[in-house]
Amino acid sequence: MDVRKKKRLEEKGWKVGSVQEFLGLTAEENAYIELKLALSENLKKLRQQKKLTQIELAKLIESSQFHVTVMESGASSISLDLLVRSLLALGATKNDLAKMIAQPQRIQKQAGVYLIQP
């Protein structure tokens, strides 16, 4: 966010902060969410690179298209186990998974800055 815009908002009583601050997440909770988002994003990218539909991926992992949609959205209800198994089913290696996990933070990039009205 532009520094001047942030200052103007704060002067008007708005609270400006990160998702972690807004939700009151611990560093561990934030890291866990980052991990799931990175894996979810990469699942969608890898599926698209392989030119598979969600239905085709669902058949490959013996699941449903709805489940694939939920996984790709980064929903909190999806386990890391299912994300990792799905990525492996698409041909991801251990090294690929390590690179996905090592990617920079996602929460602030995806959700941006939150404003809390005064």
The first five atom37 places (N, CA, C, CB, O) and aatype in JSON, in Angstrom:
{
  "aatype": [12, 3, 19, 1, 11, 11, 11, 1, 10, 6, 6, 11, 7, 17, 11, 19, 7, 15, 19, 5, 6, 13, 10, 7, 10, 16, 0, 6, 6, 2, 0, 18, 9, 6, 10, 11, 10, 0, 10, 15, 6, 2, 10, 11, 11, 10, 1, 5, 5, 11, 11, 10, 16, 5, 9, 6, 10, 0, 11, 10, 9, 6, 15, 15, 5, 13, 8, 19, 16, 19, 12, 6, 15, 7, 0, 15, 15, 9, 15, 10, 3, 10, 10, 19, 1, 15, 10, 10, 0, 10, 7, 0, 16, 11, 2, 3, 10, 0, 11, 12, 9, 0, 5, 14, 5, 1, 9, 5, 11, 5, 0, 7, 19, 18, 10, 9, 5, 14],
  "atom_mask": [
    [1, 1, 1, 1, 1],
    [1, 1, 1, 1, 1],
    [1, 1, 1, 1, 1],
    [1, 1, 1, 1, 1],
    [1, 1, 1, 1, 1],
    [1, 1, 1, 1, 1],
    [1, 1, 1, 1, 1],
    [1, 1, 1, 1, 1],
    [1, 1, 1, 1, 1],
    [1, 1, 1, 1, 1],
    [1, 1, 1, 1, 1],
    [1, 1, 1, 1, 1],
    [1, 1, 1, 0, 1],
    [1, 1, 1, 1, 1],
    [1, 1, 1, 1, 1],
    [1, 1, 1, 1, 1],
    [1, 1, 1, 0, 1],
    [1, 1, 1, 1, 1],
    [1, 1, 1, 1, 1],
    [1, 1, 1, 1, 1],
    [1, 1, 1, 1, 1],
    [1, 1, 1, 1, 1],
    [1, 1, 1, 1, 1],
    [1, 1, 1, 0, 1],
    [1, 1, 1, 1, 1],
    [1, 1, 1, 1, 1],
    [1, 1, 1, 1, 1],
    [1, 1, 1, 1, 1],
    [1, 1, 1, 1, 1],
    [1, 1, 1, 1, 1],
    [1, 1, 1, 1, 1],
    [1, 1, 1, 1, 1],
    [1, 1, 1, 1, 1],
    [1, 1, 1, 1, 1],
    [1, 1, 1, 1, 1],
    [1, 1, 1, 1, 1],
    [1, 1, 1, 1, 1],
    [1, 1, 1, 1, 1],
    [1, 1, 1, 1, 1],
    [1, 1, 1, 1, 1],
    [1, 1, 1, 1, 1],
    [1, 1, 1, 1, 1],
    [1, 1, 1, 1, 1],
    [1, 1, 1, 1, 1],
    [1, 1, 1, 1, 1],
    [1, 1, 1, 1, 1],
    [1, 1, 1, 1, 1],
    [1, 1, 1, 1, 1],
    [1, 1, 1, 1, 1],
    [1, 1, 1, 1, 1],
    [1, 1, 1, 1, 1],
    [1, 1, 1, 1, 1],
    [1, 1, 1, 1, 1],
    [1, 1, 1, 1, 1],
    [1, 1, 1, 1, 1],
    [1, 1, 1, 1, 1],
    [1, 1, 1, 1, 1],
    [1, 1, 1, 1, 1],
    [1, 1, 1, 1, 1],
    [1, 1, 1, 1, 1],
    [1, 1, 1, 1, 1],
    [1, 1, 1, 1, 1],
    [1, 1, 1, 1, 1],
    [1, 1, 1, 1, 1],
    [1, 1, 1, 1, 1],
    [1, 1, 1, 1, 1],
    [1, 1, 1, 1, 1],
    [1, 1, 1, 1, 1],
    [1, 1, 1, 1, 1],
    [1, 1, 1, 1, 1],
    [1, 1, 1, 1, 1],
    [1, 1, 1, 1, 1],
    [1, 1, 1, 1, 1],
    [1, 1, 1, 0, 1],
    [1, 1, 1, 1, 1],
    [1, 1, 1, 1, 1],
    [1, 1, 1, 1, 1],
    [1, 1, 1, 1, 1],
    [1, 1, 1, 1, 1],
    [1, 1, 1, 1, 1],
    [1, 1, 1, 1, 1],
    [1, 1, 1, 1, 1],
    [1, 1, 1, 1, 1],
    [1, 1, 1, 1, 1],
    [1, 1, 1, 1, 1],
    [1, 1, 1, 1, 1],
    [1, 1, 1, 1, 1],
    [1, 1, 1, 1, 1],
    [1, 1, 1, 1, 1],
    [1, 1, 1, 1, 1],
    [1, 1, 1, 0, 1],
    [1, 1, 1, 1, 1],
    [1, 1, 1, 1, 1],
    [1, 1, 1, 1, 1],
    [1, 1, 1, 1, 1],
    [1, 1, 1, 1, 1],
    [1, 1, 1, 1, 1],
    [1, 1, 1, 1, 1],
    [1, 1, 1, 1, 1],
    [1, 1, 1, 1, 1],
    [1, 1, 1, 1, 1],
    [1, 1, 1, 1, 1],
    [1, 1, 1, 1, 1],
    [1, 1, 1, 1, 1],
    [1, 1, 1, 1, 1],
    [1, 1, 1, 1, 1],
    [1, 1, 1, 1, 1],
    [1, 1, 1, 1, 1],
    [1, 1, 1, 1, 1],
    [1, 1, 1, 1, 1],
    [1, 1, 1, 1, 1],
    [1, 1, 1, 0, 1],
    [1, 1, 1, 1, 1],
    [1, 1, 1, 1, 1],
    [1, 1, 1, 1, 1],
    [1, 1, 1, 1, 1],
    [1, 1, 1, 1, 1],
    [1, 1, 1, 1, 1]
  ],
  "atom_positions": [
    [[0.84, -1.17, 0.0], [0.0, 0.0, 0.0], [0.89, 1.24, 0.0], [-0.96, -0.01, 1.22], [1.93, 1.28, 0.66]],
    [[0.48, 2.22, -0.73], [1.19, 3.5, -0.81], [1.31, 4.1, 0.6], [0.45, 4.49, -1.78], [0.33, 4.12, 1.34]],
    [[2.49, 4.58, 0.96], [2.75, 5.13, 2.29], [1.84, 6.32, 2.58], [4.22, 5.55, 2.41], [1.33, 6.45, 3.7]],
    [[1.63, 7.17, 1.59], [0.76, 8.34, 1.79], [-0.68, 7.92, 2.04], [0.83, 9.27, 0.58], [-1.37, 8.48, 2.9]],
    [[-1.14, 6.93, 1.29], [-2.51, 6.46, 1.48], [-2.67, 5.84, 2.86], [-2.89, 5.43, 0.38], [-3.67, 6.08, 3.54]],
    [[-1.69, 5.06, 3.28], [-1.73, 4.44, 4.61], [-1.8, 5.52, 5.69], [-0.49, 3.54, 4.83], [-2.59, 5.4, 6.62]],
    [[-0.99, 6.55, 5.56], [-0.98, 7.63, 6.54], [-2.33, 8.34, 6.6], [0.13, 8.64, 6.21], [-2.84, 8.63, 7.68]],
    [[-2.92, 8.62, 5.42], [-4.23, 9.28, 5.37], [-5.29, 8.43, 6.06], [-4.64, 9.56, 3.92], [-6.13, 8.94, 6.81]],
    [[-5.26, 7.14, 5.81], [-6.25, 6.25, 6.43], [-6.08, 6.21, 7.94], [-6.13, 4.84, 5.85], [-7.06, 6.27, 8.69]],
    [[-4.84, 6.11, 8.38], [-4.58, 6.06, 9.83], [-4.99, 7.37, 10.5], [-3.1, 5.77, 10.1], [-5.48, 7.36, 11.63]],
    [[-4.77, 8.49, 9.81], [-5.17, 9.79, 10.36], [-6.69, 9.87, 10.53], [-4.68, 10.93, 9.46], [-7.18, 10.6, 11.39]],
    [[-7.42, 9.15, 9.72], [-8.89, 9.14, 9.81], [-9.41, 8.07, 10.76], [-9.5, 8.92, 8.43], [-10.62, 7.88, 10.89]],
    [[-8.48, 7.38, 11.44], [-8.88, 6.42, 12.45], [-8.92, 4.97, 12.01], [0.0, 0.0, 0.0], [-9.26, 4.09, 12.79]],
    [[-8.56, 4.71, 10.75], [-8.54, 3.34, 10.26], [-7.31, 2.63, 10.81], [-8.56, 3.3, 8.72], [-6.26, 3.24, 10.97]],
    [[-7.45, 1.36, 11.08], [-6.31, 0.54, 11.48], [-5.85, -0.2, 10.24], [-6.67, -0.45, 12.66], [-6.65, -0.86, 9.57]],
    [[-4.58, -0.11, 9.92], [-4.03, -0.74, 8.74], [-3.03, -1.8, 9.2], [-3.35, 0.3, 7.78], [-2.15, -1.52, 10.01]],
    [[-3.18, -3.02, 8.69], [-2.27, -4.07, 9.1], [-2.3, -5.27, 8.2], [0.0, 0.0, 0.0], [-3.03, -5.31, 7.21]],
    [[-1.52, -6.25, 8.56], [-1.42, -7.48, 7.78], [-2.55, -8.44, 8.16], [-0.05, -8.15, 7.99], [-3.26, -8.23, 9.15]],
    [[-2.69, -9.47, 7.37], [-3.68, -10.5, 7.66], [-3.37, -11.15, 9.01], [-3.71, -11.56, 6.53], [-4.27, -11.43, 9.81]],
    [[-2.09, -11.39, 9.25], [-1.67, -12.01, 10.51], [-2.11, -11.16, 11.7], [-0.14, -12.22, 10.53], [-2.62, -11.68, 12.69]],
    [[-1.92, -9.86, 11.6], [-2.32, -8.97, 12.67], [-3.85, -8.92, 12.79], [-1.76, -7.55, 12.44], [-4.4, -8.98, 13.9]],
    [[-4.52, -8.82, 11.66], [-5.98, -8.71, 11.64], [-6.63, -9.93, 12.29], [-6.47, -8.56, 10.2], [-7.58, -9.79, 13.07]],
    [[-6.12, -11.11, 11.98], [-6.71, -12.34, 12.51], [-6.11, -12.76, 13.84], [-6.54, -13.46, 11.51], [-6.59, -13.69, 14.48]],
    [[-5.06, -12.07, 14.26], [-4.42, -12.42, 15.52], [-3.73, -13.77, 15.46], [0.0, 0.0, 0.0], [-3.76, -14.54, 16.42]],
    [[-3.1, -14.07, 14.34], [-2.45, -15.36, 14.16], [-1.07, -15.38, 14.81], [-2.32, -15.69, 12.67], [-0.35, -14.38, 14.82]],
    [[-0.72, -16.53, 15.35], [0.64, -16.71, 15.83], [1.54, -16.92, 14.62], [0.75, -17.92, 16.83], [1.05, -17.15, 13.51]],
    [[2.83, -16.85, 14.82], [3.77, -17.08, 13.72], [3.59, -18.49, 13.16], [5.23, -16.87, 14.19], [3.7, -18.7, 11.95]],
    [[3.31, -19.45, 14.03], [3.13, -20.84, 13.59], [1.85, -20.99, 12.77], [3.09, -21.78, 14.8], [1.85, -21.68, 11.75]],
    [[0.78, -20.37, 13.2], [-0.47, -20.43, 12.45], [-0.31, -19.77, 11.08], [-1.61, -19.74, 13.23], [-0.81, -20.27, 10.08]],
    [[0.38, -18.66, 11.06], [0.62, -17.96, 9.81], [1.45, -18.83, 8.86], [1.34, -16.61, 10.07], [1.15, -18.92, 7.67]],
    [[2.48, -19.47, 9.38], [3.34, -20.34, 8.57], [2.55, -21.52, 8.02], [4.54, -20.84, 9.4], [2.74, -21.91, 6.87]],
    [[1.66, -22.09, 8.83], [0.84, -23.21, 8.39], [-0.08, -22.8, 7.24], [0.01, -23.76, 9.56], [-0.23, -23.53, 6.26]],
    [[-0.69, -21.65, 7.36], [-1.57, -21.15, 6.3], [-0.77, -20.88, 5.04], [-2.31, -19.87, 6.75], [-1.21, -21.21, 3.94]],
    [[0.4, -20.29, 5.2], [1.27, -20.03, 4.05], [1.61, -21.33, 3.32], [2.57, -19.32, 4.51], [1.59, -21.39, 2.09]],
    [[1.92, -22.36, 4.09], [2.27, -23.67, 3.53], [1.1, -24.23, 2.72], [2.66, -24.65, 4.65], [1.29, -24.68, 1.59]],
    [[-0.08, -24.21, 3.29], [-1.25, -24.74, 2.58], [-1.55, -23.94, 1.32], [-2.46, -24.74, 3.5], [-1.89, -24.51, 0.28]],
    [[-1.44, -22.62, 1.4], [-1.7, -21.79, 0.22], [-0.68, -22.06, -0.88], [-1.68, -20.31, 0.59], [-1.04, -22.12, -2.06]],
    [[0.57, -22.22, -0.51], [1.61, -22.5, -1.51], [1.33, -23.83, -2.21], [3.01, -22.54, -0.86], [1.43, -23.92, -3.43]],
    [[0.98, -24.85, -1.44], [0.69, -26.15, -2.04], [-0.58, -26.1, -2.9], [0.54, -27.22, -0.94], [-0.62, -26.71, -3.97]],
    [[-1.6, -25.39, -2.44], [-2.84, -25.26, -3.21], [-2.6, -24.57, -4.55], [-3.89, -24.49, -2.4], [-3.07, -25.02, -5.59]],
    [[-1.86, -23.47, -4.51], [-1.56, -22.74, -5.74], [-0.8, -23.62, -6.72], [-0.74, -21.47, -5.43], [-1.09, -23.64, -7.92]],
    [[0.17, -24.35, -6.19], [0.99, -25.19, -7.06], [0.22, -26.39, -7.59], [2.21, -25.66, -6.32], [0.51, -26.87, -8.68]],
    [[-0.75, -26.88, -6.83], [-1.58, -27.98, -7.33], [-2.33, -27.52, -8.58], [-2.59, -28.45, -6.23], [-2.36, -28.23, -9.59]],
    [[-2.92, -26.34, -8.51], [-3.65, -25.82, -9.66], [-2.71, -25.6, -10.85], [-4.37, -24.52, -9.3], [-3.04, -25.97, -11.98]],
    [[-1.55, -24.98, -10.59], [-0.59, -24.72, -11.67], [-0.13, -26.01, -12.34], [0.63, -23.95, -11.13], [-0.09, -26.11, -13.56]],
    [[0.21, -27.01, -11.52], [0.7, -28.27, -12.06], [-0.39, -28.99, -12.84], [1.21, -29.17, -10.94], [-0.12, -29.57, -13.9]],
    [[-1.62, -28.96, -12.33], [-2.74, -29.58, -13.06], [-2.92, -28.91, -14.41], [-4.06, -29.48, -12.24], [-3.11, -29.59, -15.42]],
    [[-2.85, -27.59, -14.44], [-3.01, -26.86, -15.69], [-1.84, -27.12, -16.64], [-3.14, -25.37, -15.41], [-2.04, -27.23, -17.85]],
    [[-0.63, -27.21, -16.1], [0.53, -27.52, -16.95], [0.38, -28.88, -17.6], [1.82, -27.47, -16.12], [0.79, -29.09, -18.75]],
    [[-0.2, -29.81, -16.86], [-0.42, -31.17, -17.39], [-1.65, -31.23, -18.3], [-0.58, -32.17, -16.23], [-1.97, -32.28, -18.85]],
    [[-2.33, -30.08, -18.45], [-3.51, -29.97, -19.28], [-4.62, -30.94, -18.85], [-3.14, -30.21, -20.74], [-5.29, -31.56, -19.68]],
    [[-4.79, -31.04, -17.54], [-5.83, -31.88, -16.97], [-6.97, -31.0, -16.48], [-5.28, -32.76, -15.83], [-6.75, -29.89, -15.99]],
    [[-8.18, -31.5, -16.6], [-9.32, -30.82, -16.01], [-9.38, -31.21, -14.53], [-10.66, -31.17, -16.75], [-8.69, -32.14, -14.1]],
    [[-10.2, -30.51, -13.78], [-10.39, -30.89, -12.39], [-11.01, -32.29, -12.29], [-11.28, -29.87, -11.66], [-10.69, -33.05, -11.38]],
    [[-11.87, -32.61, -13.23], [-12.5, -33.94, -13.23], [-11.45, -35.02, -13.47], [-13.6, -34.01, -14.31], [-11.48, -36.07, -12.83]],
    [[-10.54, -34.76, -14.4], [-9.49, -35.75, -14.68], [-8.56, -35.94, -13.48], [-8.67, -35.32, -15.91], [-8.16, -37.06, -13.17]],
    [[-8.22, -34.83, -12.82], [-7.4, -34.96, -11.61], [-8.15, -35.71, -10.53], [-6.98, -33.57, -11.09], [-7.57, -36.54, -9.83]],
    [[-9.43, -35.44, -10.39], [-10.24, -36.14, -9.4], [-10.21, -37.65, -9.62], [-11.68, -35.64, -9.43], [-10.09, -38.42, -8.67]],
    [[-10.34, -38.06, -10.88], [-10.27, -39.5, -11.19], [-8.9, -40.06, -10.86], [-10.59, -39.74, -12.68], [-8.79, -41.18, -10.34]],
    [[-7.85, -39.3, -11.14], [-6.47, -39.74, -10.88], [-6.25, -39.98, -9.38], [-5.46, -38.7, -11.4], [-5.57, -40.93, -9.0]],
    [[-6.81, -39.12, -8.54], [-6.6, -39.26, -7.09], [-7.78, -39.95, -6.4], [-6.38, -37.89, -6.46], [-7.84, -40.02, -5.18]],
    [[-8.71, -40.47, -7.22], [-9.89, -41.19, -6.72], [-10.69, -40.32, -5.75], [-9.46, -42.49, -6.03], [-10.97, -40.71, -4.62]],
    [[-11.05, -39.14, -6.24], [-11.81, -38.19, -5.45], [-12.87, -37.56, -6.35], [-10.89, -37.1, -4.82], [-13.19, -38.11, -7.41]],
    [[-13.4, -36.43, -5.94], [-14.42, -35.75, -6.73], [-13.89, -34.42, -7.26], [-15.69, -35.52, -5.9], [-12.91, -33.87, -6.75]],
    [[-14.55, -33.92, -8.29], [-14.18, -32.63, -8.85], [-14.36, -31.54, -7.8], [-15.03, -32.31, -10.11], [-13.55, -30.61, -7.73]],
    [[-15.39, -31.64, -6.99], [-15.62, -30.67, -5.92], [-14.42, -30.64, -4.97], [-16.91, -31.01, -5.16], [-13.97, -29.57, -4.56]],
    [[-13.92, -31.81, -4.62], [-12.77, -31.9, -3.71], [-11.55, -31.2, -4.33], [-12.44, -33.38, -3.4], [-10.81, -30.51, -3.62]],
    [[-11.35, -31.38, -5.61], [-10.22, -30.73, -6.29], [-10.4, -29.21, -6.25], [-10.11, -31.22, -7.77], [-9.44, -28.48, -5.99]],
    [[-11.61, -28.74, -6.5], [-11.9, -27.31, -6.43], [-11.57, -26.76, -5.05], [-13.37, -27.04, -6.77], [-10.95, -25.71, -4.92]],
    [[-11.98, -27.48, -4.02], [-11.73, -27.05, -2.65], [-10.23, -27.05, -2.36], [-12.46, -27.97, -1.66], [-9.72, -26.13, -1.71]],
    [[-9.52, -28.06, -2.84], [-8.06, -28.11, -2.63], [-7.38, -26.93, -3.3], [-7.48, -29.43, -3.17], [-6.52, -26.28, -2.71]],
    [[-7.77, -26.64, -4.53], [-7.14, -25.56, -5.27], [-7.47, -24.18, -4.7], [-7.56, -25.62, -6.72], [-6.73, -23.22, -4.94]],
    [[-8.54, -24.08, -3.96], [-8.92, -22.8, -3.36], [-8.17, -22.53, -2.07], [-10.41, -22.76, -3.1], [-8.2, -21.41, -1.55]],
    [[-7.5, -23.55, -1.53], [-6.76, -23.37, -0.29], [-7.64, -23.41, 0.94], [0.0, 0.0, 0.0], [-7.3, -22.84, 1.97]],
    [[-8.78, -24.06, 0.83], [-9.73, -24.13, 1.94], [-9.08, -24.76, 3.18], [-10.98, -24.93, 1.54], [-8.26, -25.66, 3.08]],
    [[-9.48, -24.25, 4.32], [-8.89, -24.73, 5.57], [-9.28, -26.18, 5.89], [-9.32, -23.83, 6.72], [-8.6, -26.83, 6.68]],
    [[-10.34, -26.68, 5.28], [-10.81, -28.04, 5.57], [-9.95, -29.12, 4.91], [-12.24, -28.18, 5.12], [-10.09, -30.3, 5.23]],
    [[-9.08, -28.74, 4.0], [-8.26, -29.71, 3.28], [-6.98, -29.99, 4.06], [-7.92, -29.19, 1.85], [-6.32, -29.07, 4.56]],
    [[-6.63, -31.25, 4.16], [-5.43, -31.63, 4.9], [-4.18, -31.48, 4.04], [-5.55, -33.07, 5.41], [-4.23, -31.55, 2.82]],
    [[-3.06, -31.27, 4.72], [-1.78, -31.22, 4.01], [-1.51, -32.55, 3.34], [-0.63, -30.86, 4.99], [-0.94, -32.6, 2.25]],
    [[-1.91, -33.62, 3.99], [-1.71, -34.97, 3.45], [-2.34, -35.1, 2.07], [-2.29, -36.02, 4.41], [-1.71, -35.59, 1.14]],
    [[-3.57, -34.66, 1.94], [-4.28, -34.76, 0.66], [-3.63, -33.88, -0.4], [-5.75, -34.37, 0.83], [-3.51, -34.28, -1.56]],
    [[-3.21, -32.68, -0.02], [-2.53, -31.8, -0.96], [-1.24, -32.43, -1.47], [-2.23, -30.44, -0.31], [-0.97, -32.43, -2.67]],
    [[-0.44, -32.96, -0.55], [0.84, -33.56, -0.93], [0.61, -34.79, -1.8], [1.66, -33.94, 0.32], [1.29, -34.96, -2.82]],
    [[-0.32, -35.65, -1.42], [-0.6, -36.84, -2.22], [-1.07, -36.48, -3.63], [-1.64, -37.72, -1.53], [-0.72, -37.15, -4.6]],
    [[-1.87, -35.44, -3.73], [-2.37, -35.0, -5.04], [-1.23, -34.46, -5.9], [-3.46, -33.92, -4.88], [-1.16, -34.75, -7.1]],
    [[-0.35, -33.69, -5.3], [0.8, -33.17, -6.03], [1.7, -34.3, -6.5], [1.6, -32.19, -5.16], [2.19, -34.28, -7.63]],
    [[1.92, -35.28, -5.65], [2.74, -36.44, -6.03], [2.08, -37.22, -7.17], [2.97, -37.36, -4.82], [2.76, -37.72, -8.06]],
    [[0.75, -37.33, -7.13], [0.01, -38.03, -8.19], [0.18, -37.33, -9.53], [-1.48, -38.13, -7.83], [0.11, -37.96, -10.59]],
    [[0.41, -36.02, -9.49], [0.62, -35.24, -10.72], [2.09, -35.28, -11.17], [0.18, -33.79, -10.52], [2.45, -34.69, -12.18]],
    [[2.92, -35.97, -10.4], [4.32, -36.11, -10.81], [5.3, -35.21, -10.1], [0.0, 0.0, 0.0], [6.48, -35.18, -10.45]],
    [[4.84, -34.46, -9.1], [5.76, -33.61, -8.34], [6.75, -34.49, -7.58], [4.99, -32.68, -7.36], [6.39, -35.56, -7.09]],
    [[7.98, -34.03, -7.48], [9.02, -34.75, -6.73], [9.18, -34.12, -5.34], [10.37, -34.73, -7.49], [8.58, -33.08, -5.05]],
    [[9.98, -34.76, -4.5], [10.28, -34.2, -3.19], [10.94, -32.83, -3.33], [11.19, -35.15, -2.38], [10.65, -31.91, -2.57]],
    [[11.82, -32.71, -4.32], [12.47, -31.42, -4.56], [11.47, -30.37, -5.0], [13.58, -31.57, -5.62], [11.56, -29.21, -4.59]],
    [[10.52, -30.76, -5.83], [9.47, -29.83, -6.25], [8.68, -29.33, -5.04], [8.51, -30.5, -7.28], [8.41, -28.14, -4.9]],
    [[8.32, -30.27, -4.16], [7.57, -29.9, -2.96], [8.38, -28.95, -2.09], [7.19, -31.16, -2.16], [7.83, -27.99, -1.54]],
    [[9.67, -29.2, -1.96], [10.52, -28.32, -1.15], [10.55, -26.91, -1.74], [11.95, -28.89, -1.07], [10.51, -25.93, -1.0]],
    [[10.61, -26.81, -3.05], [10.61, -25.49, -3.71], [9.27, -24.78, -3.49], [10.89, -25.63, -5.23], [9.23, -23.57, -3.27]],
    [[8.19, -25.54, -3.56], [6.87, -24.94, -3.35], [6.75, -24.36, -1.94], [5.76, -25.99, -3.59], [6.22, -23.27, -1.74]],
    [[7.25, -25.12, -0.99], [7.16, -24.71, 0.41], [8.04, -23.5, 0.68], [7.56, -25.86, 1.33], [7.71, -22.65, 1.52]],
    [[9.17, -23.41, -0.02], [10.13, -22.35, 0.21], [9.74, -21.03, -0.45], [11.49, -22.77, -0.29], [10.43, -20.03, -0.27]],
    [[8.65, -21.01, -1.21], [8.24, -19.78, -1.89], [7.9, -18.71, -0.86], [7.02, -20.05, -2.8], [7.52, -19.02, 0.27]],
    [[8.04, -17.44, -1.25], [7.76, -16.35, -0.31], [6.32, -16.34, 0.18], [8.08, -15.03, -0.95], [5.45, -17.0, -0.38]],
    [[6.1, -15.57, 1.22], [4.78, -15.5, 1.85], [3.69, -15.19, 0.84], [4.78, -14.47, 2.94], [3.9, -14.45, -0.12]],
    [[2.52, -15.75, 1.09], [1.4, -15.6, 0.2], [0.25, -14.78, 0.79], [0.9, -16.94, -0.2], [-0.43, -14.06, 0.06]],
    [[0.03, -14.88, 2.08], [-1.17, -14.28, 2.65], [-1.22, -12.79, 2.33], [-1.22, -14.5, 4.17], [-2.24, -12.3, 1.84]],
    [[-0.15, -12.07, 2.6], [-0.17, -10.64, 2.36], [-0.29, -10.35, 0.87], [1.08, -9.98, 2.93], [-0.94, -9.38, 0.5]],
    [[0.31, -11.16, 0.03], [0.24, -10.93, -1.42], [-1.17, -11.18, -1.94], [1.24, -11.83, -2.15], [-1.67, -10.42, -2.77]],
    [[-1.81, -12.24, -1.45], [-3.13, -12.57, -1.97], [-4.21, -11.67, -1.4], [-3.46, -14.01, -1.67], [-5.07, -11.18, -2.13]],
    [[-4.17, -11.45, -0.11], [-5.24, -10.73, 0.52], [-4.95, -9.24, 0.68], [-5.53, -11.33, 1.85], [-5.86, -8.45, 0.92]],
    [[-3.7, -8.88, 0.55], [-3.34, -7.48, 0.67], [-3.43, -6.98, 2.1], [0.0, 0.0, 0.0], [-3.26, -7.74, 3.05]],
    [[-3.69, -5.73, 2.24], [-3.77, -5.09, 3.54], [-5.24, -4.99, 3.95], [-3.09, -3.7, 3.53], [-6.1, -4.67, 3.13]],
    [[-5.49, -5.25, 5.2], [-6.86, -5.14, 5.71], [-7.04, -3.82, 6.42], [-7.19, -6.3, 6.67], [-6.12, -3.31, 7.07]],
    [[-8.21, -3.28, 6.27], [-8.55, -2.03, 6.94], [-9.67, -2.31, 7.92], [-8.96, -0.94, 5.92], [-10.65, -2.98, 7.6]],
    [[-9.51, -1.79, 9.11], [-10.55, -1.94, 10.11], [-11.13, -0.56, 10.36], [-10.0, -2.59, 11.43], [-10.41, 0.37, 10.75]],
    [[-12.42, -0.42, 10.14], [-13.08, 0.87, 10.24], [-13.02, 1.36, 11.68], [-14.54, 0.78, 9.76], [-13.16, 0.57, 12.62]],
    [[-12.81, 2.69, 11.87], [-12.75, 3.24, 13.22], [-14.1, 3.15, 13.94], [-12.3, 4.68, 13.18], [-14.21, 3.57, 15.09]]
  ]
}
